[in-house]
Amino acid sequence: MDAIRKIPTSLPGVVILEPRVFGDERGFFLESYNEKVFADLGIKEQFVQDNHSGSRRNVVRGLHYQIKQPQGKLVRVVEGEVLDVAVDMRRSSATFGGWEAVRLSAENKRMLWIPVGFAHGFRVTSESAQVLYKATNYYAPEHERTVAWNDPDLKIDWKLEGEPIVSAKDRRGIALRDAETFE
């Protein structure tokens, strides 16, 4: 059996990764990252930064990307559950403006690989959530861009339960049609 199962999504390059989980009466063990295994899956990027985000129910973060120093992200949840969203920001792509939403949780232990060229965001669907993600480039606030999480042209179904909690920065996100994009 493979250490990690790769599940394609509707967006070329964005994949769900299901690690093999070993469980017994003590709990569980899984390998969340192995450079060789990931390379065998076609993910050969080098990770340079790990990030950890804690949020409460109905927080929406995103949709973020960096136009220069772009980042690929490997996202997983170690507590709670989120609806994780990737949006294709590559103008030359047949799926430009398309999005994929995947439930990531501490329970399902799935990860989402989001390569360079995509915006990323999530909504917390549990009482709280702890999200960890590895990035292929360093955070560069001067190059960060935000697409409006509620852009009416994207029509992302965030499965909201009441009013979302959104940061001031994310409330200033712009429409995809006005955003800087990748070729």
Long-range contacts (C-beta under 8 A, 24 or more apart in sequence): 3-31, 3-34, 3-37, 4-31, 4-34, 4-37, 4-38, 4-41, 6-41, 6-42, 9-86, 9-100, 9-102, 10-95, 10-98, 10-100, 11-86, 11-88, 11-95, 11-98, 11-99, 11-100, 11-118, 12-93, 12-95, 13-113, 13-115, 13-117, 13-118, 14-86, 14-100, 14-112, 14-113, 14-114, 14-115, 14-118, 15-41, 15-112, 15-113, 16-102, 16-110, 16-111, 16-112, 16-113, 17-41, 17-74, 17-110, 17-111, 17-112, 17-113, 18-109, 18-110, 18-111, 19-109, 19-111, 21-109, 30-109, 32-76, 32-111, 33-74, 33-134, 43-74, 43-113, 45-72, 45-115, 45-136, 46-136, 47-74, 47-134, 47-135, 47-136, 48-135, 48-136, 48-137, 48-138, 49-134, 49-135, 49-137, 49-138, 49-139, 50-132, 50-133, 50-134, 50-135, 51-132, 51-133, 51-134, 51-135, 51-139, 52-130, 52-131, 52-132, 53-130, 53-131, 53-132, 53-133, 54-128, 54-129, 54-130, 54-131, 55-124, 55-128, 55-129, 55-131, 56-124, 56-127, 56-128, 56-165, 57-124, 57-125, 57-126, 57-127, 57-128, 57-161, 58-123, 58-124, 58-160, 58-161, 58-162, 58-163, 58-164, 58-165, 59-123, 59-124, 59-164, 59-165, 59-166, 60-121, 60-122, 60-123, 60-149, 60-158, 60-164, 60-165, 60-166, 60-170, 61-121, 61-122, 61-123, 61-167, 61-170, 62-119, 62-120, 62-121, 62-122, 62-146, 62-147, 62-149, 62-170, 63-87, 63-119, 63-120, 63-121, 63-146, 63-147, 63-148, 63-149, 63-173, 64-119, 64-120, 64-121, 64-144, 64-145, 64-146, 65-89, 65-118, 65-119, 65-120, 65-144, 65-145, 65-147, 66-137, 66-139, 66-140, 66-143, 66-144, 66-145, 67-143, 67-145, 67-180, 67-182, 68-140, 68-143, 69-137, 69-138, 69-140, 69-143, 70-116, 70-117, 70-137, 70-182, 71-116, 71-135, 71-136, 71-137, 71-139, 72-113, 72-114, 72-115, 72-116, 72-135, 72-136, 72-137, 73-112, 73-113, 73-114, 73-120, 73-133, 73-134, 73-135, 73-136, 74-111, 74-112, 74-113, 74-114, 74-133, 74-134, 75-104, 75-111, 75-112, 75-114, 75-120, 75-122, 75-131, 75-132, 75-133, 76-104, 76-109, 76-110, 76-111, 76-112, 76-131, 76-132, 76-133, 77-104, 77-105, 77-106, 77-129, 77-130, 77-131, 77-132, 78-106, 78-130, 78-131, 78-132, 79-106, 79-128, 79-129, 79-130, 80-105, 80-106, 80-124, 80-125, 80-126, 80-127, 80-128, 80-129, 80-130, 81-105, 81-106, 81-107, 81-124, 81-125, 81-126, 81-129, 82-122, 82-123, 82-124, 82-125, 82-126, 82-129, 82-131, 83-122, 83-123, 83-125, 83-158, 83-159, 84-112, 84-120, 84-121, 84-122, 85-120, 85-121, 85-122, 85-123, 85-156, 85-158, 86-112, 86-114, 86-118, 86-119, 86-120, 87-118, 87-119, 87-120, 87-121, 87-147, 87-154, 87-156, 87-176, 88-117, 88-118, 89-117, 89-118, 89-119, 89-147, 89-176, 89-179, 89-181, 89-182, 90-117, 90-118, 90-181, 90-182, 90-183, 91-181, 91-182, 91-183, 92-183, 93-117, 96-181, 97-153, 97-154, 97-176, 99-154, 99-156, 101-156, 101-157, 101-158, 104-131, 106-130, 116-182, 117-182, 119-145, 119-147, 121-149, 123-158, 123-159, 123-160, 123-164, 125-159, 145-174, 145-179, 145-180, 146-170, 146-172, 146-173, 146-174, 147-173, 147-174, 147-175, 147-176, 147-179, 148-173, 148-174, 148-175, 148-176, 149-173, 151-175, 151-176, 153-177
